[in-house]
Amino acid sequence: MNPYIPVLMMLFLAAATAAGMIVATTYIGPKKKFAEKMEVFECGESPIVNPKQRFSVKFYLVALFFVIFDIETVFLYPWAVLFNDLGWFGFVEMMLFVFILAVGLAYIWRRGALEWD
């Protein structure tokens, strides 16, 4: 248990700091409420549309496109650094991974996610 004491202390200090800030703003901060302050606020702009609207499937296809290439980048850098140490096994495994991602890219390409209207 001895090696975990610094980690537990850090977790306790982080939780105490967060709780202290919440308590301090609750008791010390101003409590003025008015109509503009209670209005919905998003990214510095007033909302233009209803927040309960449905999103197009194209929105999710673009999100899938982003995730595919984001994950690919995250895994390709460490693989490139260890390329010589991994040998043929590492090469075949990465080509399998890239193939699976290419299938995902082909799917979203076929569904029209790369066509911007």
N, CA, C and O of each residue as an XYZ file, in Angstrom:
468
protein
N       0.821     -1.196      0.000
C       0.000      0.000      0.000
C       0.866      1.261      0.000
O       0.410      2.326     -0.417
N       2.100      1.146      0.461
C       2.979      2.301      0.589
C       3.224      3.038     -0.734
O       3.233      4.269     -0.720
N       3.424      2.357     -1.887
C       3.678      3.093     -3.123
C       2.456      3.888     -3.611
O       2.601      4.815     -4.408
N       1.267      3.533     -3.141
C       0.060      4.198     -3.618
C      -0.312      5.431     -2.808
O      -1.238      6.151     -3.183
N       0.379      5.689     -1.720
C       0.050      6.837     -0.871
C       0.170      8.160     -1.635
O      -0.734      8.986     -1.509
N       1.229      8.417     -2.422
C       1.262      9.682     -3.172
C       0.116      9.830     -4.176
O      -0.406     10.927     -4.368
N      -0.267      8.736     -4.805
C      -1.371      8.785     -5.771
C      -2.678      9.100     -5.045
O      -3.463      9.926     -5.511
N      -2.913      8.452     -3.916
C      -4.119      8.721     -3.144
C      -4.140     10.152     -2.622
O      -5.192     10.791     -2.590
N      -2.975     10.654     -2.213
C      -2.903     12.035     -1.751
C      -3.243     12.994     -2.897
O      -3.960     13.973     -2.691
N      -2.739     12.721     -4.081
C      -3.012     13.572     -5.242
C      -4.498     13.550     -5.595
O      -5.086     14.595     -5.873
N      -5.105     12.365     -5.584
C      -6.534     12.270     -5.849
C      -7.348     13.031     -4.807
O      -8.309     13.721     -5.147
N      -6.963     12.904     -3.538
C      -7.652     13.616     -2.470
C      -7.508     15.129     -2.647
O      -8.485     15.863     -2.494
N      -6.307     15.599     -2.967
C      -6.094     17.028     -3.156
C      -6.879     17.561     -4.355
O      -7.428     18.661     -4.299
N      -6.933     16.790     -5.428
C      -7.699     17.218     -6.608
C      -9.185     17.306     -6.275
O      -9.845     18.277     -6.645
N      -9.717     16.303     -5.579
C     -11.128     16.318     -5.198
C     -11.417     17.456     -4.221
O     -12.449     18.118     -4.329
N     -10.514     17.689     -3.270
C     -10.700     18.768     -2.297
C     -10.652     20.126     -2.990
O     -11.419     21.021     -2.637
N      -9.771     20.294     -3.964
C      -9.701     21.560     -4.701
C     -10.987     21.811     -5.474
O     -11.525     22.918     -5.440
N     -11.482     20.796     -6.170
C     -12.732     20.943     -6.931
C     -13.898     21.253     -6.002
O     -14.691     22.154     -6.278
N     -14.006     20.513     -4.908
C     -15.095     20.754     -3.956
C     -14.972     22.140     -3.334
O     -15.972     22.835     -3.153
N     -13.746     22.541     -3.006
C     -13.536     23.871     -2.427
C     -13.949     24.980     -3.368
O     -14.538     25.968     -2.930
N     -13.657     24.843     -4.650
C     -14.053     25.870     -5.616
C     -15.567     25.934     -5.777
O     -16.131     27.022     -5.891
N     -16.220     24.794     -5.787
C     -17.681     24.783     -5.901
C     -18.317     25.438     -4.675
O     -19.237     26.245     -4.805
N     -17.829     25.093     -3.498
C     -18.362     25.682     -2.269
C     -18.087     27.183     -2.230
O     -18.966     27.962     -1.860
N     -16.880     27.596     -2.606
C     -16.525     29.018     -2.571
C     -17.399     29.832     -3.514
O     -17.869     30.906     -3.138
N     -17.626     29.346     -4.730
C     -18.457     30.109     -5.659
C     -19.916     30.118     -5.219
O     -20.642     31.069     -5.510
N     -20.350     29.078     -4.527
C     -21.730     29.035     -4.049
C     -21.962     30.086     -2.971
O     -22.989     30.765     -2.978
N     -21.027     30.224     -2.057
C     -21.214     31.132     -0.929
C     -20.688     32.543     -1.178
O     -21.243     33.501     -0.639
N     -19.645     32.695     -1.971
C     -19.020     34.002     -2.162
C     -19.538     34.710     -3.405
O     -19.654     35.935     -3.412
N     -19.849     33.968     -4.444
C     -20.218     34.562     -5.725
C     -21.546     35.305     -5.701
O     -22.382     35.067     -4.828
N     -21.742     36.215     -6.670
C     -23.007     36.957     -6.741
C     -24.166     36.041     -7.126
O     -23.986     35.033     -7.808
N     -25.344     36.414     -6.675
C     -26.515     35.574     -6.923
C     -27.623     36.342     -7.635
O     -28.800     36.148     -7.333
N     -27.268     37.198     -8.562
C     -28.258     37.964     -9.313
C     -28.805     37.100    -10.447
O     -28.039     36.538    -11.229
N     -30.114     36.996    -10.532
C     -30.746     36.239    -11.610
C     -31.632     37.181    -12.400
O     -32.431     37.924    -11.830
N     -31.485     37.147    -13.721
C     -32.337     37.933    -14.595
C     -32.531     37.151    -15.885
O     -31.850     36.154    -16.128
N     -33.463     37.609    -16.708
C     -33.910     36.831    -17.871
C     -32.774     36.488    -18.835
O     -32.682     35.351    -19.298
N     -31.914     37.451    -19.140
C     -30.824     37.180    -20.091
C     -29.843     36.148    -19.548
O     -29.322     35.320    -20.295
N     -29.598     36.203    -18.249
C     -28.657     35.263    -17.649
C     -29.204     33.839    -17.664
O     -28.432     32.890    -17.803
N     -30.488     33.673    -17.527
C     -31.097     32.349    -17.477
C     -31.406     31.792    -18.866
O     -31.889     30.667    -18.987
N     -31.135     32.563    -19.903
C     -31.390     32.126    -21.272
C     -30.359     31.080    -21.708
O     -29.234     31.061    -21.208
N     -30.752     30.215    -22.641
C     -29.846     29.197    -23.166
C     -28.683     29.893    -23.866
O     -28.879     30.872    -24.586
N     -27.471     29.383    -23.651
C     -26.265     30.013    -24.185
C     -25.362     28.936    -24.758
O     -25.054     27.954    -24.082
N     -24.936     29.114    -25.999
C     -24.072     28.107    -26.606
C     -22.998     28.790    -27.434
O     -23.302     29.461    -28.421
N     -21.758     28.624    -27.041
C     -20.600     29.117    -27.785
C     -20.672     30.621    -28.067
O     -20.227     31.068    -29.124
N     -21.212     31.390    -27.157
C     -21.258     32.825    -27.323
C     -22.364     33.327    -28.219
O     -22.452     34.527    -28.479
N     -23.207     32.437    -28.694
C     -24.292     32.819    -29.600
C     -25.627     32.347    -29.034
O     -25.698     31.327    -28.349
N     -26.668     33.091    -29.324
C     -28.008     32.633    -28.967
C     -28.379     31.492    -29.902
O     -28.011     31.510    -31.077
N     -29.099     30.504    -29.397
C     -29.463     29.375    -30.263
C     -30.430     29.816    -31.362
O     -31.354     30.591    -31.118
N     -30.204     29.315    -32.554
C     -31.032     29.686    -33.702
C     -32.130     28.648    -33.926
O     -33.241     28.980    -34.339
N     -31.805     27.399    -33.648
C     -32.755     26.314    -33.902
C     -33.085     25.607    -32.595
O     -32.452     25.840    -31.565
N     -34.070     24.756    -32.661
C     -34.489     23.977    -31.503
C     -33.406     22.957    -31.149
O     -32.945     22.235    -32.033
N     -32.983     22.876    -29.875
C     -31.937     21.917    -29.518
C     -32.385     20.461    -29.597
O     -31.549     19.560    -29.541
N     -33.685     20.215    -29.727
C     -34.181     18.838    -29.805
C     -34.363     18.365    -31.231
O     -35.003     17.340    -31.465
N     -33.806     19.103    -32.199
C     -33.967     18.718    -33.595
C     -33.193     17.441    -33.905
O     -32.238     17.103    -33.205
N     -33.593     16.753    -34.925
C     -32.905     15.539    -35.352
C     -31.755     15.897    -36.277
O     -31.849     16.814    -37.093
N     -30.662     15.148    -36.128
C     -29.513     15.346    -37.000
C     -29.613     14.409    -38.190
O     -30.175     13.318    -38.101
N     -29.064     14.854    -39.287
C     -29.027     14.036    -40.487
C     -28.045     12.886    -40.298
O     -27.096     12.983    -39.520
N     -28.285     11.813    -41.010
C     -27.368     10.676    -40.971
C     -25.989     11.097    -41.477
O     -24.974     10.538    -41.061
N     -25.956     12.072    -42.365
C     -24.689     12.554    -42.910
C     -23.783     13.106    -41.796
O     -22.560     12.981    -41.866
N     -24.380     13.704    -40.791
C     -23.611     14.195    -39.649
C     -22.850     13.047    -38.989
O     -21.669     13.186    -38.670
N     -23.513     11.929    -38.787
C     -22.875     10.777    -38.154
C     -21.852     10.125    -39.074
O     -20.854      9.585    -38.595
N     -22.074     10.164    -40.362
C     -21.090      9.630    -41.297
C     -19.806     10.458    -41.272
O     -18.710      9.901    -41.340
N     -19.933     11.773    -41.176
C     -18.747     12.625    -41.074
C     -18.023     12.349    -39.765
O     -16.792     12.336    -39.734
N     -18.768     12.128    -38.680
C     -18.154     11.794    -37.403
C     -17.397     10.469    -37.502
O     -16.299     10.336    -36.961
N     -17.977      9.504    -38.183
C     -17.313      8.218    -38.390
C     -16.034      8.403    -39.199
O     -15.013      7.783    -38.902
N     -16.088      9.247    -40.208
C     -14.926      9.560    -41.030
C     -13.803     10.147    -40.176
O     -12.645      9.752    -40.308
N     -14.148     11.080    -39.309
C     -13.151     11.683    -38.421
C     -12.537     10.646    -37.495
O     -11.317     10.610    -37.329
N     -13.355      9.813    -36.897
C     -12.856      8.804    -35.954
C     -11.931      7.823    -36.654
O     -10.911      7.427    -36.091
N     -12.267      7.428    -37.861
C     -11.427      6.477    -38.593
C     -10.017      7.027    -38.774
O      -9.043      6.331    -38.488
N      -9.894      8.252    -39.240
C      -8.567      8.792    -39.495
C      -7.867      9.245    -38.224
O      -6.637      9.259    -38.173
N      -8.614      9.610    -37.210
C      -8.012      9.956    -35.930
C      -7.380      8.726    -35.289
O      -6.248      8.788    -34.809
N      -8.089      7.631    -35.280
C      -7.558      6.390    -34.705
C      -6.384      5.886    -35.524
O      -5.404      5.391    -34.967
N      -6.473      6.005    -36.817
C      -5.371      5.562    -37.672
C      -4.095      6.329    -37.341
O      -3.022      5.735    -37.238
N      -4.206      7.629    -37.177
C      -3.036      8.449    -36.859
C      -2.460      8.082    -35.501
O      -1.241      8.005    -35.344
N      -3.319      7.856    -34.526
C      -2.856      7.513    -33.178
C      -2.074      6.207    -33.187
O      -1.092      6.078    -32.456
N      -2.478      5.253    -33.984
C      -1.791      3.967    -34.002
C      -0.610      3.911    -34.967
O       0.298      3.105    -34.766
N      -0.596      4.731    -35.993
C       0.496      4.666    -36.963
C       1.801      5.261    -36.433
O       2.874      4.762    -36.773
N       1.745      6.292    -35.626
C       2.983      6.897    -35.119
C       3.794      5.942    -34.239
O       4.987      5.771    -34.489
N       3.201      5.314    -33.221
C       4.006      4.374    -32.428
C       4.489      3.182    -33.253
O       5.587      2.674    -33.026
N       3.677      2.738    -34.202
C       4.089      1.620    -35.049
C       5.309      2.019    -35.877
O       6.235      1.225    -36.040
N       5.311      3.249    -36.402
C       6.443      3.700    -37.217
C       7.715      3.802    -36.381
O       8.809      3.529    -36.875
N       7.572      4.192    -35.127
C       8.749      4.301    -34.254
C       9.336      2.922    -33.969
O      10.556      2.770    -33.913
N       8.489      1.929    -33.789
C       8.944      0.570    -33.458
C       8.984     -0.358    -34.661
O       9.012     -1.577    -34.492
N       8.986      0.182    -35.858
C       8.887     -0.627    -37.073
C       9.975     -1.701    -37.144
O       9.664     -2.856    -37.433
N      11.229     -1.357    -36.891
C      12.324     -2.330    -36.992
C      12.244     -3.406    -35.915
O      12.616     -4.553    -36.161
N      11.762     -3.050    -34.725
C      11.673     -4.028    -33.636
C      10.525     -5.015    -33.832
O      10.612     -6.151    -33.366
N       9.461     -4.612    -34.505
C       8.285     -5.469    -34.652
C       8.438     -6.519    -35.747
O       7.814     -7.577    -35.674
N       9.240     -6.250    -36.736
C       9.481     -7.227    -37.803
C       8.256     -7.433    -38.681
O       7.392     -6.564    -38.799
N       8.211     -8.630    -39.304
C       7.132     -8.939    -40.241
C       5.786     -9.060    -39.540
O       4.759     -8.691    -40.109
N       5.778     -9.567    -38.326
C       4.510     -9.706    -37.598
C       3.855     -8.337    -37.414
O       2.658     -8.183    -37.656
N       4.631     -7.355    -36.990
C       4.113     -6.000    -36.814
C       3.637     -5.397    -38.121
O       2.632     -4.688    -38.161
N       4.374     -5.685    -39.198
C       3.997     -5.166    -40.510
C       2.659     -5.750    -40.966
O       1.785     -5.018    -41.429
N       2.504     -7.070    -40.834
C       1.265     -7.728    -41.263
C       0.084     -7.244    -40.412
O      -0.997     -6.986    -40.940
N       0.291     -7.121    -39.103
C      -0.781     -6.644    -38.228
C      -1.208     -5.222    -38.598
O      -2.402     -4.922    -38.608
N      -0.254     -4.351    -38.900
C      -0.605     -2.976    -39.254
C      -1.292     -2.926    -40.608
O      -2.200     -2.119    -40.803
N      -0.884     -3.763    -41.538
C      -1.563     -3.781    -42.830
C      -3.005     -4.282    -42.674
O      -3.898     -3.812    -43.378
N      -3.233     -5.212    -41.773
C      -4.591     -5.666    -41.485
C      -5.417     -4.516    -40.893
O      -6.572     -4.317    -41.268
N      -4.823     -3.774    -39.980
C      -5.485     -2.621    -39.379
C      -5.818     -1.568    -40.434
O      -6.931     -1.043    -40.457
N      -4.873     -1.264    -41.295
C      -5.099     -0.267    -42.355
C      -6.164     -0.773    -43.331
O      -6.958      0.019    -43.838
N      -6.191     -2.073    -43.598
C      -7.211     -2.639    -44.481
C      -8.605     -2.458    -43.890
O      -9.541     -2.091    -44.600
N      -8.742     -2.715    -42.588
C     -10.043     -2.536    -41.930
C     -10.477     -1.073    -42.009
O     -11.647     -0.781    -42.253
N      -9.532     -0.158    -41.802
C      -9.860      1.261    -41.917
C     -10.214      1.644    -43.349
O     -11.071      2.499    -43.570
N      -9.558      1.016    -44.318
C      -9.876      1.291    -45.724
C     -11.288      0.816    -46.059
O     -11.989      1.451    -46.846
N     -11.699     -0.290    -45.466
C     -13.073     -0.758    -45.671
C     -14.051      0.270    -45.115
O     -15.066      0.562    -45.747
N     -13.755      0.822    -43.935
C     -14.603      1.868    -43.363
C     -14.632      3.105    -44.240
O     -15.689      3.709    -44.422
N     -13.481      3.493    -44.788
C     -13.420      4.641    -45.693
C     -14.242      4.383    -46.953
O     -14.967      5.264    -47.415
N     -14.131      3.185    -47.505
C     -14.911      2.843    -48.703
C     -16.406      2.910    -48.406
O     -17.191      3.350    -49.246
N     -16.796      2.477    -47.216
C     -18.212      2.510    -46.832
C     -18.733      3.943    -46.786
O     -19.772      4.250    -47.370
N     -18.006      4.822    -46.086
C     -18.523      6.191    -45.980
C     -18.397      6.945    -47.306
O     -19.176      7.858    -47.580
N     -17.431      6.569    -48.112
C     -17.298      7.178    -49.436
C     -18.497      6.785    -50.303
O     -19.079      7.617    -50.999
N     -18.854      5.489    -50.243
C     -19.980      4.986    -51.013
C     -21.298      5.601    -50.545
O     -22.205      5.818    -51.347
N     -21.401      5.882    -49.238
C     -22.616      6.490    -48.688
C     -22.703      7.985    -48.981
O     -23.729      8.605    -48.702
N     -21.637      8.576    -49.542
C     -21.672      9.973    -49.939
C     -21.217     10.953    -48.871
O     -21.535     12.139    -48.956
N     -20.479     10.489    -47.867
C     -20.051     11.377    -46.788
C     -18.976     12.351    -47.249
O     -18.759     13.373    -46.600
N     -18.308     12.062    -48.340
C     -17.260     12.950    -48.828
C     -17.782     14.016    -49.782
O     -17.016     14.869    -50.231
N     -19.061     13.982    -50.093
C     -19.674     14.979    -50.968
C     -20.286     16.066    -50.109
O     -21.225     15.818    -49.353
N     -19.753     17.269    -50.228
C     -20.240     18.385    -49.411
C     -21.284     19.158    -50.199
O     -21.033     19.615    -51.314
N     -22.445     19.294    -49.606
C     -23.550     20.022    -50.259
C     -23.530     21.482    -49.874
O     -24.380     22.251    -50.324
